Amino acid sequence: MEIIEQIDEWRKHFADWKQNQSGSAKDDVGESYPFVRNRHAPFLPARRALPMLNLALLSSAGAYIAGSEPFDGDAVDGDLTFREIPTEIESEDLQFAARGYDPTAVRQDLNAQVPLERLFEFQQNGIIGQLNSVFWSFQGFIPNAARLVDEMLPKLVQRLARYEVQAALLIPASRLCHQSVSLAARAIEAAGIPTMTVAVAKDVIESVRPPRAARYDGEYGSVAGRPSWSEQQRRVLDEALRLIEPMDQAGIRRLNVDMESAVEKERGER
């Protein structure tokens, strides 16, 4: 299955859009941007139960190790590289090349976008088999979706296969990140690895169609849950991950976390 359906037509729309972008903000594609539109999604049923899976985390928040080369926030087509980072890294050793989203939340609490602490808790509690020893980070503000598919995603899929990943959790940071992450999920699933995308941009994921998506009314920059609100983060991730195994076809599921968070707020617990 194609990662971008009718890609030649999309390239034409993108070329037209790009021609008219002189002087536009570098972190906003505007209303005229041609988001990818897919009708179908690749899908692979999970062959293992969640407590037996080697789970990979992919973040489009632009995380990189302090002192290493940052992502290029000025690239017109977007930075088409990714970073492979140990999951046991300390939060103070990470920096963020944020583009298209406000990094305040993730700088306050890494778990708002890169929920390593929450996933290690899940590993310890037997919710997942194990968190893979490295996670993958890229700067998801990539307007040129065709180059993303042609140049970066094949390399990224190869790295996941190298680590014998059995499922992947993908978390976007910005609105455009939802497109980049959804395309990554499609490529990973097409390569034989079940995926789950946590999302807050309903229109973008409905257009791009990742294989599995769990959405709620969250905010860009804290898609994995609000900073310093560990209970909400756990609810978002736990509910999303537990959808991997029972889903028998591609689709988007609405999480119950919105209702639970509202009740908690009314009780004065948050």
C-alpha positions in Angstrom: 0.0 0.0 0.0 1.2 3.5 -0.8 2.3 5.7 2.0 1.0 8.7 0.1 -1.8 7.8 -2.3 -1.6 9.6 -5.6 1.7 11.0 -4.7 2.4 12.7 -8.0 -0.7 14.7 -7.7 0.3 15.7 -4.2 3.7 16.8 -5.4 2.0 19.2 -7.9 -0.1 20.7 -5.1 2.9 21.0 -2.9 5.0 22.7 -5.6 2.2 25.3 -6.1 2.0 25.9 -2.4 5.8 26.2 -2.1 6.0 28.7 -4.9 3.7 31.1 -3.0 5.5 30.8 0.4 8.1 33.5 0.1 8.1 35.6 3.3 5.8 33.2 5.2 6.6 32.2 8.8 9.1 29.4 9.0 7.0 27.5 11.6 3.5 27.9 10.1 2.4 26.3 6.8 -0.8 28.4 6.7 -4.3 27.5 5.6 -3.3 26.8 2.0 -1.0 23.9 2.7 -2.0 20.7 0.9 -2.2 18.1 3.7 -1.9 14.6 2.4 -5.2 12.8 1.8 -5.3 9.0 1.9 -8.4 6.8 1.6 -7.0 3.6 3.0 -4.4 2.6 5.7 -2.1 -0.4 6.0 -3.0 -2.5 8.9 -1.3 -5.5 10.7 -3.1 -7.3 13.6 -0.9 -7.5 16.7 0.5 -11.0 17.0 1.6 -10.6 20.6 -0.1 -9.4 23.7 1.0 -6.0 25.1 2.9 -7.5 28.1 5.1 -9.5 25.6 6.0 -6.7 23.3 9.3 -4.8 22.7 7.8 -1.4 22.4 9.5 1.5 20.5 8.8 5.1 21.1 9.0 7.7 18.3 8.7 11.4 19.0 8.5 14.3 16.5 9.3 16.9 19.1 12.8 17.5 17.8 14.6 16.0 20.8 18.4 15.7 20.6 21.2 15.0 23.0 22.7 18.2 24.5 26.0 19.0 22.8 25.2 17.1 19.6 24.1 18.5 16.3 20.6 20.1 16.6 17.9 19.8 13.9 17.9 22.4 11.2 14.9 24.6 11.9 15.4 26.7 8.8 15.2 23.9 6.2 12.4 24.8 3.8 11.4 21.2 3.2 12.0 20.2 6.8 14.9 18.4 8.4 14.9 14.9 7.0 17.2 13.3 9.7 16.4 11.5 12.9 18.2 10.8 16.1 18.6 7.5 17.9 18.7 8.2 21.7 19.1 5.8 24.7 15.8 5.6 26.6 17.7 5.7 29.9 18.9 9.2 29.2 18.3 11.9 31.9 15.9 14.7 30.9 18.4 17.4 31.5 20.6 15.8 28.8 18.0 16.4 26.1 17.3 19.6 24.2 14.5 20.4 21.8 14.7 22.0 18.4 11.0 23.0 18.5 9.3 24.0 15.3 5.6 24.5 14.9 4.9 24.1 18.6 5.6 25.7 22.0 8.3 23.7 23.8 7.4 25.2 27.2 5.6 22.0 28.4 8.2 19.5 27.3 11.0 21.5 28.8 9.0 21.6 32.1 8.2 17.9 32.0 9.8 15.6 29.4 6.9 13.2 29.7 4.5 15.7 28.1 6.0 14.7 24.7 8.6 12.0 25.3 7.0 9.9 28.1 10.0 7.7 29.0 9.2 7.8 32.7 5.6 6.7 32.2 6.7 3.9 29.8 9.3 2.6 32.2 6.6 2.5 34.8 4.5 0.4 32.4 7.4 -1.9 31.9 7.9 -2.3 35.7 4.2 -3.0 36.2 4.0 -5.5 33.3 1.7 -3.4 31.1 4.3 -3.7 28.3 6.9 -6.3 27.9 9.8 -3.8 27.6 10.6 -0.4 26.3 13.2 -0.6 23.6 16.7 0.5 24.6 16.6 3.5 22.3 13.9 5.8 21.1 13.7 7.7 17.8 13.3 11.5 17.5 12.9 13.8 14.6 11.7 17.3 13.9 8.2 16.7 12.6 7.7 20.0 11.0 8.3 18.6 7.5 6.3 20.3 4.8 7.7 18.1 2.0 5.9 14.9 2.8 7.1 13.2 -0.4 10.8 13.7 0.6 10.0 12.4 4.1 8.5 9.2 2.6 11.3 8.8 0.0 14.3 9.7 2.0 13.9 9.4 5.8 11.2 6.8 6.5 13.0 3.9 4.8 16.1 4.5 7.0 13.9 4.8 10.1 12.1 1.6 9.4 15.4 -0.2 8.9 16.5 0.9 12.4 13.4 -0.3 14.0 13.8 -3.7 12.3 17.5 -3.7 13.5 16.2 -3.5 17.1 13.6 -6.2 16.5 10.8 -3.8 17.6 7.4 -5.5 17.9 5.2 -2.5 18.2 5.7 1.3 18.0 4.1 4.2 19.8 4.2 7.5 17.9 3.6 10.9 19.5 3.5 14.1 17.4 4.1 17.6 18.8 2.6 20.1 16.3 -0.3 20.1 13.8 2.1 19.4 10.9 3.8 16.8 13.0 0.5 14.8 12.9 1.0 14.4 9.2 4.7 13.4 9.5 4.0 11.0 12.3 1.0 9.5 10.5 3.1 8.9 7.5 5.8 7.3 9.6 3.2 5.0 11.2 2.0 4.0 7.7 5.5 3.1 6.7 6.3 1.2 9.9 3.0 -0.8 9.7 3.6 -1.6 6.0 6.9 -3.0 7.1 5.2 -5.4 9.5 5.3 -3.6 12.8 2.0 -2.7 14.5 1.7 1.0 15.5 -0.3 3.3 17.7 -0.4 7.1 17.1 -1.6 9.4 20.0 -3.2 12.4 18.4 -5.0 15.7 19.2 -5.4 17.0 15.6 -8.5 15.2 14.5 -8.7 16.7 11.0 -5.1 15.8 10.1 -5.2 12.2 11.2 -8.5 11.7 9.5 -6.9 13.0 6.3 -3.6 11.2 6.4 -5.0 8.0 8.0 -2.4 6.3 10.3 -3.2 2.6 10.8 -4.3 3.1 14.5 -4.8 6.4 16.2 -6.1 7.3 19.7 -7.2 10.9 19.9 -8.4 13.2 22.6 -8.8 16.9 23.1 -5.2 17.6 24.2 -2.8 20.4 23.3 0.1 20.7 20.9 3.4 20.5 22.8 1.9 18.1 25.4 0.2 15.4 23.3 1.2 12.7 25.8 -0.5 14.5 28.6 -0.1 17.9 30.4 3.2 18.6 32.1 3.5 17.6 35.8 0.1 15.7 35.6 1.4 12.2 35.7 -2.1 10.7 36.2 -3.4 12.1 33.0 -0.2 11.0 31.2 -0.7 7.5 32.4 -4.4 7.5 31.3 -3.6 8.7 27.8 -0.8 6.2 27.3 -2.4 3.2 29.0 -5.7 3.6 27.1 -4.0 4.1 23.8 -1.6 1.2 24.2 -4.3 -1.2 25.2 -6.0 -0.5 21.9 -3.2 -2.1 19.9 -4.1 -5.7 20.4 -8.0 -5.6 20.2 -8.2 -3.4 17.1 -8.9 -5.7 14.1 -8.9 -3.0 11.4 -7.5 0.4 10.8 -9.2 3.2 12.6 -9.3 6.2 14.9 -10.6 5.7 18.5 -11.6 8.4 20.9 -10.1 8.2 24.3 -12.1 8.5 27.5 -9.4 10.6 29.1 -11.2 13.9 28.4 -14.2 12.8 30.5 -12.1 11.5 33.3 -10.0 14.7 33.4 -13.1 16.9 33.5 -14.5 14.9 36.5 -11.1 15.1 38.2 -11.1 18.9 37.7 -14.6 19.3 39.1 -13.6 17.5 42.2 -10.8 19.9 42.7 -8.2 17.1 42.2 -6.4 19.1 39.5 
